[in-house]
Amino acid sequence: VVLSNNVSNLVSAVAVISNTVSALSGNVSALQSAVNTVSNQLSVWGGIQRTVVANLQSIATSTYSRISGLSLSLAANAVYEIEGRIVFNISAISATGYNIQLVNSGMNQRYAVGAWQYTSAMTASTGGANVALLNHNWHGLSGARLSVTSAGTAQINFVNLKGQIATSTTGGQLNIDARVLVTTSPMNVYYGSYLIARRLL
């Protein structure tokens, strides 16, 4: 009888251990599922593309030309945060202006919004030229252009870009083009100018 009770107690203990192991297994499975979810989210968020201008290049055309090195590939059905900076100068002090545009090639967009930030010379009331920091908003890549009628200085300058783009069923290339208004005063784009796309979804 004593042996029978001991065996019964042992069976009960084994059952308790078995149930505990089963519960732990379920917790491990749930934890693994949570880890996989976080991993997938990090994988998407970690999709960062970066391209940098490696050499000084000159743009001396009145038609838009691709800035070599400032081109990225965006996937379909995705959302990207876009950031960029173009470091440049216009080679002569004159009424020379420039245009910069963000364009897509082969890509369908659900939406695209952002702004260019740039400096522009303006005449102060006391005489001389002051440089103002300005923002120019854009909506849709067909209108993502910046037009400056007069650079006002031959000093090294910059244009910043911030935006967000959601692609549709077709991905494609995202590029930055530029042109000058007077071809005898080219735009010199400096190495270190960059374009970054961070995938959010």
C-alpha positions in Angstrom: 0.0 0.0 0.0 2.9 2.3 0.9 4.6 1.5 -2.4 1.3 2.1 -4.3 0.9 5.5 -2.6 4.5 6.4 -3.5 3.9 5.5 -7.1 0.7 7.5 -7.2 2.5 10.5 -5.7 5.3 10.1 -8.3 2.8 10.0 -11.1 1.2 13.1 -9.8 4.5 14.9 -9.6 5.4 13.8 -13.2 2.1 15.2 -14.3 2.7 18.5 -12.6 6.2 18.7 -14.2 4.8 17.8 -17.6 2.2 20.5 -17.3 4.8 23.0 -16.3 7.0 22.1 -19.2 4.0 22.4 -21.6 3.3 25.9 -20.2 6.9 26.9 -20.6 6.9 25.6 -24.1 3.9 27.8 -24.9 5.6 30.8 -23.4 8.7 30.2 -25.5 6.6 29.9 -28.6 4.8 33.2 -27.8 8.2 34.8 -27.1 9.6 33.5 -30.4 6.6 34.9 -32.3 7.1 38.3 -30.6 10.8 38.2 -31.5 10.0 37.4 -35.1 7.5 40.3 -35.3 10.1 42.8 -33.9 12.7 41.3 -36.2 10.5 41.9 -39.3 9.8 45.4 -38.2 13.5 46.1 -37.7 14.3 44.6 -41.0 12.0 47.0 -42.8 13.1 50.0 -40.7 16.7 49.1 -41.3 16.4 49.4 -45.0 18.6 52.4 -45.5 20.1 53.4 -48.9 22.7 56.1 -49.2 24.5 57.5 -52.2 27.3 60.1 -52.2 28.9 62.3 -54.8 32.5 61.1 -55.0 34.0 63.7 -57.3 33.6 67.3 -58.2 31.3 67.7 -61.2 30.3 70.6 -63.3 26.9 71.2 -64.8 26.9 73.8 -67.6 23.7 73.1 -69.5 20.3 74.8 -69.6 18.5 71.4 -69.8 18.3 69.2 -66.7 21.2 66.9 -66.2 21.5 64.0 -63.7 23.8 64.8 -60.8 26.1 61.7 -60.9 25.9 59.7 -57.7 22.5 61.1 -56.5 20.3 58.2 -57.6 18.5 55.6 -55.5 16.2 52.6 -56.1 12.9 52.5 -54.3 10.8 49.3 -53.9 7.1 49.0 -54.8 4.4 49.4 -52.1 6.8 51.0 -49.6 7.1 54.3 -47.7 10.5 56.1 -47.5 11.8 59.1 -45.6 14.0 61.1 -48.0 16.9 63.3 -47.0 19.6 65.0 -49.0 22.1 67.8 -49.3 23.7 69.3 -52.4 26.9 71.3 -51.7 27.7 73.5 -54.7 28.7 76.9 -56.0 27.9 78.9 -59.1 31.3 79.7 -60.8 30.7 83.5 -61.3 29.0 86.3 -59.3 26.2 87.4 -61.6 22.5 87.2 -62.0 23.0 83.5 -62.6 20.4 81.2 -61.3 19.9 77.5 -61.1 17.2 74.8 -60.9 17.2 71.5 -59.0 14.5 68.8 -59.2 13.8 65.5 -57.6 12.5 63.1 -60.2 11.4 59.5 -60.5 12.0 57.0 -63.3 9.6 54.1 -63.8 8.0 54.5 -60.4 4.4 55.0 -59.5 3.7 57.1 -56.4 0.9 57.1 -53.9 2.1 60.4 -52.5 5.2 62.5 -52.3 5.6 65.5 -50.0 8.6 67.5 -48.9 10.6 70.7 -48.9 13.8 72.2 -50.3 15.8 74.4 -47.9 18.3 76.8 -49.5 20.0 80.2 -49.2 19.2 83.1 -51.4 20.7 86.5 -51.6 18.5 89.5 -50.9 19.3 93.2 -50.9 19.2 94.8 -47.4 17.8 98.3 -46.8 21.2 99.5 -45.8 22.8 98.2 -49.0 24.8 95.1 -49.7 23.5 91.5 -49.8 22.3 89.4 -47.0 21.8 85.7 -47.4 18.4 84.4 -46.2 17.6 80.8 -45.4 14.4 79.8 -47.2 12.0 76.8 -47.5 10.2 75.8 -50.6 7.5 73.1 -50.2 6.6 70.6 -52.9 3.7 68.1 -53.4 4.1 65.3 -55.8 7.3 64.5 -57.7 6.1 66.3 -60.8 6.4 69.6 -58.8 9.5 68.7 -56.7 11.5 71.5 -58.2 13.5 74.4 -56.8 14.1 77.5 -59.0 16.5 80.2 -57.9 16.8 83.1 -60.3 20.0 84.5 -58.8 22.6 82.7 -56.7 24.0 86.1 -55.6 27.4 84.7 -54.6 30.2 82.5 -55.9 30.8 81.1 -52.5 30.2 77.5 -51.7 26.5 77.0 -50.9 24.0 74.3 -50.1 20.5 73.0 -50.7 18.9 70.6 -48.2 16.1 68.1 -49.1 13.5 66.6 -46.7 10.5 64.5 -47.8 8.5 61.4 -47.6 7.5 59.2 -50.5 5.0 56.3 -50.7 5.4 54.1 -53.8 2.5 52.3 -55.5 2.6 48.9 -57.3 5.7 49.8 -59.3 9.1 50.8 -57.8 11.8 52.6 -59.6 14.6 55.1 -59.5 14.7 58.4 -57.6 17.2 61.0 -59.0 18.3 64.6 -58.5 18.8 66.7 -61.6 20.1 70.2 -62.0 20.6 72.9 -64.6 21.9 76.5 -64.8 20.2 79.6 -66.4 23.5 80.9 -67.9 25.7 78.1 -69.4 28.9 80.2 -69.1 28.5 80.1 -65.3 28.3 76.4 -64.5 27.2 74.9 -61.2 30.0 72.9 -59.5 28.6 70.1 -57.3 31.0 69.1 -54.6 32.0 65.6 -53.3 30.1 64.7 -50.2 26.7 65.8 -51.5 24.4 63.0 -50.6 20.9 61.4 -51.0 19.5 59.0 -48.3 16.3 56.9 -48.3 15.1 55.3 -45.1 12.4 52.7 -45.5 9.6 53.1 -43.0 7.1 50.5 -44.3 
